[in-house]
Amino acid sequence: MRIRLTTLLLALSTLLLSPAAAAAQVNRRALAERVRAEFLHAWRGYERYAWGHDELKPLSKTARDWYGEPLYMTQVDALDTLILLGFHEEAKRDREFVIGHLDFDKDIYVQNFEITIRHLGGLLSAYQLTNDRRLLRLAEDLGKRLLPAFDSPTGIPYRFVNLRTGKTRGEVTNPAEAGTLLIEFGTLSKLTGNPVFYDKAKRALVETYRRRSSIGLVGSRINVETGEWAGKTSHIGGGIDSYYEYLLKCWRLFGDEDCRRMWLESVAAVNKHLADEEGGELWYGQADMQTGRRTATGYGALDAFFPAVLALAGDTARARRLQASSMKMWRANGVEPERLDYRTMKVTSAGYPLRPEIVESAYYLRHLTRDPRYLGEGAEMFEDFVRHCKTEAAYAALKNVETKEQEDNMESFLFAETFKYFYLLFAPPKALDFDRVTFNTEAHPIRRTWQKPDREGGRVSTVKAN
């Protein structure tokens, strides 16, 4: 209670003091311990009411499985966070359960993208942290079962694949689902020595990039069988977001020079056509992919990942400005909405499903700039997060950030991402060596443990584009 009152008062100071003065008041150690305590509260709720199921429904205290039978989504997604936060007994119990019960031989259609970033990424990260080869064997089995998704005429994957039969469906996908696979499949190739995983995922990324418009933008939806765009609005939000993230990170992780070239050309187009100056603030909106004509001025929780990517690329000036806009969005209602119109600051999609992206960007900026203001922002966001989302059992999404009405939903990324980034923001640097890991889009840290340099090039630390 004493730590909670202290951190609450310090967070309130961010509204009264300058950013630098407020950040100076942050007790990082106390906040890191507070994050651990809140993580454990949510984890205990999951253990009590939903163990052995994909997710906990925190208000009704019941369980939810994505596909009618469990794939232990929360348990896989949370495993590396349990390890990083030092919950060793909980991590061991979770790991043994996953290894003993997780079986991908199921006659169900799964969403290739979600299973890749959560399960494949989670298993690979946990393997690297534990050296338990049983986790790698599970990852390899899953990777093989997902490969038929790539068997389209274009090489761009279908959205859904049956884990047992290999049948596919969902011929219309988006750049994020098509292009956010190479970190996981590429790492699987490096760790197993089987190049097919890298080759399939890289082709999907390249084929999506090849279909960009003459001004360098991708659209919102694409047909994997024809390669034609089914949606021609371009943006950096959900459905496209992590496509850009992986262009940069796959250069960083694998030294892939094709990804370097695609990233530099893509970010230049994004900054030219999607960036928007509004009242002296930097935002990113929507535009027609062919002409660059502004079509909407929406920005939301998923867009808030971009300051982290810009900072990782070396463009810290632009990253700082965009993070300031993201914080304005957060502060407008005390929690960020899914989307608002940044010209009017009116909420257009009022939910908050416990997303991590704005915290992720604060963590990246804090590490890369050493500016203490991002600690102050983190303290402020964490207190808002606890105040509005904590429940008796765990944590709940918000149905409406204006009314703060809670929703009976708690996705696994709360454990994989949101709590992890809060903790890493406040924890001492030794908690995780930022410069030696690359986070997948679900915040699973991947280390380049393979020894031989790739034929594409060497290790990349930071990159910069205009």
CORSUL-V799479 format. One record per backbone hydrogen bond with DSSP energy under -1.0 kcal/mol. CO is the residue of the C=O (numbers start at 0). NH is the residue of the N-H. If there is no record, write none. Layout:
BEGIN
CO_NH / CO_NH
END
This chain:
BEGIN
0_4 / 1_5 / 2_6 / 3_7 / 4_8 / 5_9 / 6_10 / 7_11 / 8_12 / 10_13 / 11_14 / 12_15 / 12_16 / 17_21 / 18_22 / 19_23 / 21_24 / 22_25 / 25_27 / 26_30 / 27_31 / 28_32 / 29_33 / 30_34 / 31_35 / 32_36 / 33_37 / 34_38 / 35_39 / 36_40 / 37_41 / 38_42 / 39_43 / 40_44 / 41_45 / 42_46 / 43_47 / 44_48 / 45_49 / 49_52 / 53_73 / 54_63 / 56_60 / 56_61 / 61_56 / 63_54 / 71_75 / 72_76 / 73_77 / 77_81 / 78_82 / 79_83 / 80_84 / 81_86 / 82_85 / 85_87 / 86_90 / 87_91 / 88_92 / 89_93 / 90_94 / 91_95 / 92_96 / 93_97 / 94_98 / 95_99 / 96_100 / 97_101 / 103_105 / 105_107 / 107_162 / 109_160 / 110_114 / 111_115 / 112_116 / 113_117 / 114_118 / 114_119 / 115_120 / 117_121 / 118_122 / 119_123 / 120_124 / 121_125 / 122_126 / 123_127 / 124_128 / 125_129 / 126_130 / 131_134 / 132_136 / 133_137 / 134_138 / 135_139 / 136_140 / 137_141 / 138_142 / 139_143 / 140_144 / 141_145 / 142_146 / 145_148 / 146_149 / 147_150 / 148_157 / 149_151 / 158_111 / 159_168 / 160_109 / 161_165 / 166_161 / 168_159 / 169_158 / 170_223 / 172_221 / 173_177 / 174_178 / 175_179 / 180_184 / 181_185 / 182_186 / 183_187 / 184_188 / 185_189 / 186_190 / 187_191 / 188_192 / 194_198 / 195_199 / 196_200 / 197_201 / 198_202 / 199_203 / 200_204 / 201_205 / 202_206 / 203_207 / 204_208 / 205_209 / 208_211 / 212_215 / 216_212 / 220_229 / 220_230 / 221_172 / 222_226 / 223_153 / 227_222 / 230_219 / 230_220 / 231_288 / 233_286 / 236_239 / 236_240 / 238_175 / 239_242 / 240_244 / 241_245 / 242_246 / 243_247 / 244_248 / 245_249 / 247_251 / 248_252 / 249_253 / 249_255 / 250_254 / 255_259 / 256_260 / 257_261 / 258_262 / 259_263 / 260_264 / 261_265 / 262_266 / 263_267 / 264_268 / 265_269 / 266_270 / 267_271 / 268_272 / 269_273 / 269_274 / 273_284 / 275_282 / 277_280 / 280_277 / 282_275 / 285_294 / 285_295 / 286_233 / 287_291 / 292_287 / 295_285 / 296_341 / 298_339 / 301_304 / 302_305 / 304_308 / 305_309 / 306_310 / 307_311 / 308_312 / 309_314 / 310_313 / 313_315 / 314_318 / 315_319 / 316_320 / 317_321 / 318_322 / 319_323 / 320_324 / 321_325 / 322_326 / 323_327 / 324_328 / 325_329 / 326_330 / 327_331 / 329_332 / 329_333 / 338_347 / 338_348 / 339_298 / 340_344 / 345_340 / 348_338 / 349_400 / 350_337 / 351_397 / 355_359 / 356_360 / 357_361 / 358_362 / 359_363 / 360_364 / 361_365 / 362_366 / 363_367 / 364_368 / 365_369 / 370_373 / 371_374 / 371_375 / 372_376 / 373_377 / 374_378 / 375_379 / 376_380 / 377_381 / 378_382 / 379_383 / 380_384 / 381_385 / 382_386 / 383_387 / 384_388 / 385_389 / 388_395 / 393_390 / 396_406 / 397_351 / 399_403 / 404_398 / 404_399 / 406_408 / 408_396 / 410_413 / 411_414 / 411_415 / 412_416 / 412_417 / 413_418 / 416_420 / 417_421 / 418_422 / 419_423 / 420_424 / 421_425 / 422_426 / 427_430 / 428_431 / 431_433 / 432_435 / 433_436 / 437_445 / 439_442 / 443_439 / 445_437 / 446_448
END
